[in-house]
């Protein structure tokens, strides 16, 4: 409602803040609710359903907004009216779900998420791979349209929305493709995909190639999808059901914080040294983070093998 009626930047800022709160609730408590609904015998399937639904929705949003903004009158109102209808539908569905009642909160209502001791390694390894992945997709969402317009000559909003959709379609599809693999393999593949994405991004800027930029976006989606699915799967296997939402929240905080800070920093840096140089610097930082994440997963797996 605020987005549709905003008359100032301040109102838009409040709307963005509330959107962030809603997303945080959906990806933390919502994913835990899906895992609860799946039951103890289908934890991996439930993690797949929760993770793939999140990234598929993230892809449909930019595509829908891009198409509506180019084809319908009053796009800034129409888009958000459609979103309100979808949210009302979701509210009805959630209200009718028969979910188990929690044991009640412990401590202050607003607090830093705490993870049960047995699940801390799973959360940390998930963050190590998920954070670089979602940071790379956040870059495509935030600065991708500028790169398309100023470097690659594509100014149509449908192009930007379509690119985001394909990126998250890759994130969705890869999760179904790897659902039978070990968590270690999934996380290592996620780190590799994010690394490949950022290297491809650098090449796309160097050669002003739309095809390479699209490939970088798809690889970024694959990296996020693998990191998110691998992390959620590891968490659901290691954390008690009554602490699952808090563990999910911890992984999301660890992922979304760099995903918010680094693309914003890249934007300021691009204003200072140029879009190409700023994006290249961002890509190098994310590559380093993804490589560190992959090394941590490999070392942990080796330590577990030696202990076994």
N, C-alpha and C positions, 0 to 999 in steps of 0.2 A: 504494500500500500504506500509506504514512504517513497519507494523508487518511482511509482507511477505518478505521484503528486508532488515530488520534490521541486522546490523553487529556489533552492540555494545549495551551495556545496556543503554547508553544515548539515543539512537534512540528509544529503546523500551519504555523508560520513556516518551518521547515526544508522542509516539503513544498512550500510556495509558492516557496521559493528554487529547489528542484530543478525545479519546473515551469517557472520562468523560464529556467533553463539549457536544458531540453529544447526549449522554444519557440524560444529563440535559435538552437539548432542546426538546428531544422527550417526556420525561415524564412530562414536564411543558406545553410548547406551544402545543405539540402534543395532549395531553389529553384534553386541553382546546378546541382545534379544533374539536375533536370528540364530545365533549359536545355541541359545537355550531352547528355541523351538525345534532345532534339529535333533536334540537329545544327545546323550553321551556316546551313542553308537555311530553317530554321523557327524562328528566334529569337523572333519576335513571338508565334507560336502557343505556343511553349514558355513564354514569359513569361506569357501569358494563362492557360495551364493551371496554372502554379505559383501565380500570384496568386489565381486564382479558387478553387483547392482550399483555400488557406489561409483565406480569408474564409468560405467555405461551411462548413468545419469549425468555425470560430469561432462560427458561428450555430447549428449543430446541437447543440453542447455545452450552451449554456444552455437550449435547448428540451427536449432529452432530460432534463437534470437537473430542470427544472421539472416535466415530466410525471411522471417517476419519483418525485420527492419528494412529489407530491400523491396518487399512486395506489398505491404499493407500500409494504409495511412495511419498516422499517429503511432509510430512504432514504439516510442518510449512508454506509451500507456498500454497498448495492445499486448506487448510481450509480458508485462507484469500482471495483467489481468488473466492471461492464460496460466501464468505461474500460480496465481492465487486459486484458480480452479483446481489445478493439480494438487496443491497443498491441501485444499479442503477434502479432496478425494482420499489423500493419504491419511488425513486425520480420522476420517470415518473408518478406514481399514484398521488403523492402529487401535482405535477405541474399541473395536470389536474383537481384538486378539485376546486369547485366553493365555496370558503369560503368567508364570509363577511369580508370586509376590516376594520381593526381596526381604532380607533379614533386617533391613533398616540401616540408616547411615551411621557411620562411626566418625566422631570428631566434627569439626566445623563443616558447614554445608559447602563452602568454597575453600578448597585447599589444593595443594600440589598432590597429584596422584601418587599413591604409594603402591608398590607391587609386592606381592607375597614373595618371600625369599626364594622359593623354588622356581619362580617364573622370571627372576630378574635377568638372568642370562638370555633367555628367549626374547625379552623385551629389548635389551641392549643390542642384540644381533639384528633384530628386526629394524630397529632405528638406524643401525649402521648402513643398511642397504636401502631401506625405505626412504630415508631423508634425502639422499642425493637424487633418488628417482623422482620423488614428488617435487623437489626443487627444480629439476629440469623441466617437468611439465608445467610448473608454475611460470617459468620463464617464457615458455611458448605461449601460454595464455595471456601473460601480461605484456611482453615486448614483442611477441610474434607478429601481431598486426603492424607494428611500426617497421619491423624488418621486411615484411611483405610489401609494404607501401614504399618505403624509402630505398630499399636495396634491390628488391626483386620486381618492382613495378606492378604489383597486384594490389589494388586498392579496394576491391569489392569485399563487403562485409561477409558475404556468403563464403568467399574463399577462406577467410580467417576462421569462420565457424565450421566450415567443412574440414579444415585442417585439424582443428581441435577435436572434431568428431572422430576422424580417422585415427588420431593419436590415442584417444581413449577406447576406440574399438579394438586397437591393437592391445591395449592394456586388458581389455575384457577377454579377447580370444586367447591370449597367451596363458591366462589362468586356467582355462579349460584344457589347454593342450598339455600342461605340466601337472595336472592334478594328481597323477599317479607317481610322480617323482618324489624323492626324498627332500625334506626341507633344506638340507645343506645344498643340494644341487640347485634348488629353486633360488635360494639366496645368492649363490655364486653366479648363476645366470643373470639375475637381476643387476648385480654389480657390473657384470660384463656389458649388459645392454645399455646401461646408463653411460658407461665409459665410451662405448661406441657411438652413442647418441651425441655426446658433446664433441667428440672428434669429428663426426660428420657435420655438426653445426659449424665448426671452425672452417671446414672445407667448403661448406655452402656459402659462407661469407667471403671466403677467398676467391671463389669462382662465380659469385652471384648466381647460384644455381637454385632454382625453385625445387627441382627434383631432389637435390641433396637436402634442402631444408625440410621437405616433406618426409624424407627418410629419417632425418634427425628427430622429427616430431614423433614418428611412429616408434622409433627405438626408445625415445624418452617414455612414451606410454608403456612400452613393454617393460622397461626398467622399473617404473612405478608399480605396475601390476604385479610383477614378480616379487618385489620387495614387500609390498603390502600383503599379498597372499601368503608368502613364506612366513612373514612375521606373525600374521593372525593365526596361521596354522600352528606355529610353534607355541604361541601364547595359549591357544585353546587346549593344547595337549599338556601344558605345564602348570597352568593357573587354575585354582578351584573356581567353580561356577559362580560363587558369590563374590569373587574378586575380579571377574573377567572384565566387566565394564571399566573398572579402574585401571587394569592393565592395558586395555585398548586405549584408554585416554592417555596413558603414559607414552605409548608408542606414537599416538597422534601428536602429542605435544612435541616429542622429539623430532617428528617429521615436518610438521607444519611451521614450527618456529624458523628453521633455516629456509623453508619454502617461502616464508613471508619476507625475511630480512634480506636474503641474497638477491632475488630479482629486483627488490626496491633499491638496493645498493648498486646493482648493475645499471638501473635507470639513471641514478644520479651520476654514476661514473661515465655513462654514455654521453650525458650532457656536457661533461667536462672534457673528455678525450675523444669523443666520437662514438657512434653507434657500433661500428665494426670492432673497434678496439675494446670498448666496454663489454660487448657480448663475448669476445674472445677471452678476455680476462675471466669473466664469469664461467665460461666453459672449462677453463683450466682449473679453477677452484673446485668445480663439481667433479671433474675427472679425478683430482687428488682425493676428494672425499670418498668417491665410489671405490677407488683402488684400496683405500684404507679399510673400508667396509668389507670388501672381498677378502682381504688378508686376515681380518679379524675372524670372519666365518671359517676360513680355511684352518687357521691356527686352533680355533676352538674345536673343530672337528678332529684335528690331529691329536689334540690333548685327550679328547674323549675316547678315541681309538686306542691310545696308549694306556689309558686307565682301564679300558675294558680288556 
